[in-house]
Amino acid sequence: YPKALPMEPSYSTKAQHLTMETLSKLQRMRMVASTVCKIHLLLLLLYFFVCSLDILSSAFQLAGGRVAGDIFQKNAILSNPVAGLVVGILVTVLVQSSSTSTSIIVSLVSSGLLDVPSAIPIIMGSNIGTSVTNTIVALMQAGEREEFERAFAGATVHDCFNWLSVLVLLPLEAVSGLLRRLSQAVVDTLQLSSGDEAPELLKVITEPLTKLIIQLDGSVITAIATGDQSAKNKSLVKQWCQTTTLKVIDNDTSWGTHNLSEQTQKCMHLFVDCSLSDLAIGLILLACSLLVLCSCLITLVKLLNSLLKGQVANAINNVVNTDFPYPFTWLAGYLAILVGAGMTFLVQSSSVFTSAITPLIGIGVISIERAYPLTLGSNLGTTTTATLAALASPGDKLAAATQVALCHFFFNLLGILLWYPIPATRLPIRMACALGNHTARYRWFAVLYLLLCFLLLPSLIFGLSMAGWKVMTGIGVPIITVIIFVATVNILQVQRPDCLPPRLQNWDFLPGWMTSLQPLDDVITRVTLWNRQGKGKYLCYYHNRNGQLFFFFFLLQALWH
């Protein structure tokens, strides 16, 4: 057949084409303008999100800082390594800052009130306690089941890594003193000299806002911990901020003598002249910071969902989660560790970095397999910052401060060597995924996990350790034996069920409350105000958007109690 000749488009066709082209340009301009506005709003929300984390830390210090100082003052308790571990967890949860708890430990060691072997378990505990922040952040994504599952798994992978590292390294340290010997060898080898203070790049950005809200005198907690009785009646709220020295010339004398006078300026923040107690101010800031944190996080997730979709999401997934070509696939994880360490060094806070990537894990931009090395790198990054801060100590405190900081570094480094290089040993990923699966099905489990792992379980272990080694061994050894037995049977049920007797090939012979959370879920459902619709569905709990609001008020109630 002959080819058809091209037809000249008519005037109406040209006009329609021009109109469509013009509309597409307008749409593109609107899309570009909308994207630019969303990016600016995203940065603004991220700024308020980080500031709210800072205020949250100040609120916890006001509410529990004196208790933390009193706990550190009891040095006889801290000589017990298990009690020291629990003290590190509880104090870091109370003040919401591993930097604060570590600085108190450094002060106690450098002043001679605490020796390095007793300080090492407390440092391990502070490493566990600092991971509570991103777990709280993950609760704010409870509105979407799949997002919540991913976010909670990404947050708790940090907890699982820290707990597993402590379970291995704390007994090893108690027997051999591995971390103490390594840090002492490095301190003896290096020619240490006092240096400049560690850079605080993030505080330069956030302090202009946070200083207008609250300013704290961190030396009060340290003074209470070191036994200064005069500090017990002092408020943590800073009243006087700046001291200036003036030179005054006395012209009445023939020699014109020079006198020096000091003038202090009052701080400029909301609570400078407030008559409320530290506890009341802390609770007010706690409620406000949690409200801002929840609002920013929910809006951040919505913005990220609108921005990171389609081709953009695919491109980011390809960049962040893709491995290098064979045979260099293993390098991607170690590069992620370096990125996590570098980013944490820049922002001066592992809590800020891990809390910032938690929403990205929830919406699926970062996979749990990639979030794990980023979190490990964040652990290393925060220890590097602590080492630089220790190098800024005076000469008489330099060696002890540096050794404590190096113990923190070697603890995280040995933990990475235990739980990352070999894929089969990456147990924290599997444990975190299991926790995420449970929280997606039973969302109250997230709050129960938070209270159990960071408050109730440490308090129980602390009480047993204070009762003496005989009591702790008599109760702890049977519990640990049962846990090891159940874990071994579970593995064999999946891998080699034929090796087990018929009765142990499943757990059907046990009562339902011992093998499932469903009976407990039914009890909680009847106790609380959730309305039931159909089988297994709850009106104000499982349905989409009410989850964030429920968790916010439930979390406030739990923290209040």
Secondary structure as UniProt FT lines:
FT   HELIX           11..73
FT   HELIX           75..78
FT   HELIX           81..95
FT   HELIX           98..110
FT   TURN            111..112
FT   HELIX           116..129
FT   TURN            130..131
FT   HELIX           132..139
FT   TURN            140..143
FT   HELIX           145..176
FT   HELIX           178..189
FT   HELIX           201..213
FT   HELIX           219..225
FT   TURN            226..227
FT   HELIX           229..233
FT   STRAND          240..249
FT   TURN            251..252
FT   STRAND          258..266
FT   TURN            270..273
FT   HELIX           278..307
FT   HELIX           311..321
FT   TURN            326..327
FT   TURN            329..330
FT   HELIX           331..347
FT   HELIX           350..362
FT   TURN            363..364
FT   HELIX           368..391
FT   HELIX           395..419
FT   HELIX           423..425
FT   HELIX           427..441
FT   HELIX           444..451
FT   HELIX           452..456
FT   HELIX           457..466
FT   HELIX           469..495
FT   HELIX           497..499
FT   HELIX           502..505
FT   TURN            508..509
FT   HELIX           512..515
FT   HELIX           518..527
FT   TURN            539..542
FT   TURN            544..545
FT   HELIX           546..560
//
